[in-house]
Amino acid sequence: MTFGSFLPLWFFQLCERTWPGSWVRNSQWLFAIVETFHIMALGMLIGTLVIVDLRLLGWGMRRQSAAQLANYLAPWTLFGVGMMVVTGVPMFMSEAIRLAGSGPFFYKMTLLFLALTLHFTLHKKAIASNSGEVSGFSRLAASLSLICWLGVALAGRAIAFI
């Protein structure tokens, strides 16, 4: 499955012709620099989410509630998401035509959509309802969160190799 099956080729060609796409593609070092910040942002994002998810699973930081941890880490989590978007868009634009036919890119974007949707719905509800006791609902939310975000990271790495 690829995005090329859903969107017309002219869309991807247009993305590559924009100034961010051309600038990143034609620069010797810019793609590597932008990708470095993208991966660091993903690491920060996943790090903050793993801490909260492990708390929801009952595996750490038992002196604080999941809500306290989530509130404390929220600025870092949102910064990670923002940096991933800010760095991911120009990287996509620099090689949009190649990514149109990339299966791993399709799965990364699908998992990213699911992870963000889950984070702002089910995950948020599990954090708010977690009173220190581990429930089946909080375990489900934490497990799905970890699976989706790990999938985003793995699919992102696969883009370079497949």
WOBEL-V8593 format. One record per residue. N is the residue number from 1. RES is the residue in one small letter. OMEGA is omega in whole degrees, -180 to 180 (* if undefined). NEAR is the number of other C-alpha atoms within 8 Angstrom. D_FIRST is the distance of its C-alpha to the first C-alpha in Angstrom with 2 decimals. Layout:
n-><N/N>
res-><RES/RES>
omega-><OMEGA/OMEGA>
near-><NEAR/NEAR>
d_first-><D_FIRST/D_FIRST>
This chain:
n-><1/2/3/4/5/6/7/8/9/10/11/12/13/14/15/16/17/18/19/20/21/22/23/24/25/26/27/28/29/30/31/32/33/34/35/36/37/38/39/40/41/42/43/44/45/46/47/48/49/50/51/52/53/54/55/56/57/58/59/60/61/62/63/64/65/66/67/68/69/70/71/72/73/74/75/76/77/78/79/80/81/82/83/84/85/86/87/88/89/90/91/92/93/94/95/96/97/98/99/100/101/102/103/104/105/106/107/108/109/110/111/112/113/114/115/116/117/118/119/120/121/122/123/124/125/126/127/128/129/130/131/132/133/134/135/136/137/138/139/140/141/142/143/144/145/146/147/148/149/150/151/152/153/154/155/156/157/158/159/160/161/162>
res-><m/t/f/g/s/f/l/p/l/w/f/f/q/l/c/e/r/t/w/p/g/s/w/v/r/n/s/q/w/l/f/a/i/v/e/t/f/h/i/m/a/l/g/m/l/i/g/t/l/v/i/v/d/l/r/l/l/g/w/g/m/r/r/q/s/a/a/q/l/a/n/y/l/a/p/w/t/l/f/g/v/g/m/m/v/v/t/g/v/p/m/f/m/s/e/a/i/r/l/a/g/s/g/p/f/f/y/k/m/t/l/l/f/l/a/l/t/l/h/f/t/l/h/k/k/a/i/a/s/n/s/g/e/v/s/g/f/s/r/l/a/a/s/l/s/l/i/c/w/l/g/v/a/l/a/g/r/a/i/a/f/i>
omega-><179/177/178/178/-176/-175/-179/-179/-178/179/-179/176/178/179/-179/-179/179/-178/178/179/179/-177/-179/-178/-175/178/-179/-173/-171/-180/-179/180/180/179/177/178/178/-179/177/178/177/178/178/-180/-179/178/-180/-179/178/179/-180/-179/177/177/177/178/179/-175/179/176/-175/179/180/176/177/179/178/178/-179/178/180/-176/-176/179/180/178/-180/176/178/178/-180/180/177/179/-178/180/-177/-178/179/177/177/-177/-179/-180/-175/-177/178/-178/178/-179/-176/176/179/178/177/-179/177/-179/178/179/177/177/179/-179/180/177/179/-177/-176/177/-175/-178/179/179/179/179/-178/-177/-179/-178/-178/177/-180/179/176/179/-180/177/178/-179/-179/-180/178/178/-180/180/-179/-177/175/176/176/-179/-178/178/177/177/-178/180/-178/-172/-177/*>
near-><5/11/11/9/7/6/7/8/8/6/8/12/10/8/11/13/8/9/6/9/16/12/9/12/11/6/8/6/6/9/11/7/8/10/11/8/11/12/9/8/13/12/8/11/14/9/8/11/10/9/10/11/12/11/13/15/10/9/8/7/6/9/4/8/11/14/9/8/11/10/8/7/9/8/8/10/12/9/10/12/11/8/11/13/8/8/12/10/8/11/13/10/14/14/11/12/10/7/10/11/9/12/10/11/13/11/10/13/9/8/12/11/8/9/11/8/8/12/10/8/8/9/13/9/8/12/12/9/6/14/7/8/6/10/7/6/7/14/11/8/12/13/9/9/13/11/8/12/12/8/10/13/10/8/12/11/8/9/11/6/5/7>
d_first-><0.00/3.82/7.12/8.48/7.35/9.37/12.10/14.56/15.27/18.71/17.53/16.24/19.39/21.52/20.28/21.23/24.56/25.69/28.43/26.56/23.80/26.53/28.78/26.42/25.11/28.70/30.37/31.11/30.85/29.29/25.65/26.99/29.24/26.68/24.25/27.23/27.92/24.27/24.37/27.88/26.87/24.07/26.75/29.18/26.84/25.80/29.46/30.77/28.30/29.03/32.73/32.38/30.04/32.45/35.24/33.48/33.17/36.88/36.58/38.31/40.39/42.18/44.86/42.52/40.51/36.76/37.61/39.99/37.49/34.74/37.28/38.51/35.09/33.60/34.56/32.91/29.73/29.57/30.51/27.64/25.12/26.87/26.95/23.26/22.63/25.46/24.28/20.49/20.73/22.74/20.65/17.53/19.81/21.11/17.91/15.70/14.92/13.80/11.67/10.00/8.31/8.11/5.63/8.87/9.62/6.87/8.19/11.59/11.77/10.76/13.34/15.70/15.80/16.51/19.02/20.84/21.03/22.32/24.69/26.34/26.68/26.93/27.73/30.36/31.90/32.11/33.84/36.26/37.17/37.60/41.36/41.43/40.72/37.42/35.98/33.14/31.51/31.80/30.46/27.39/26.77/27.42/25.26/22.20/22.92/23.23/20.05/17.95/19.77/19.70/15.92/15.87/18.29/16.70/13.21/15.36/17.30/14.45/13.50/16.84/16.53/13.14>
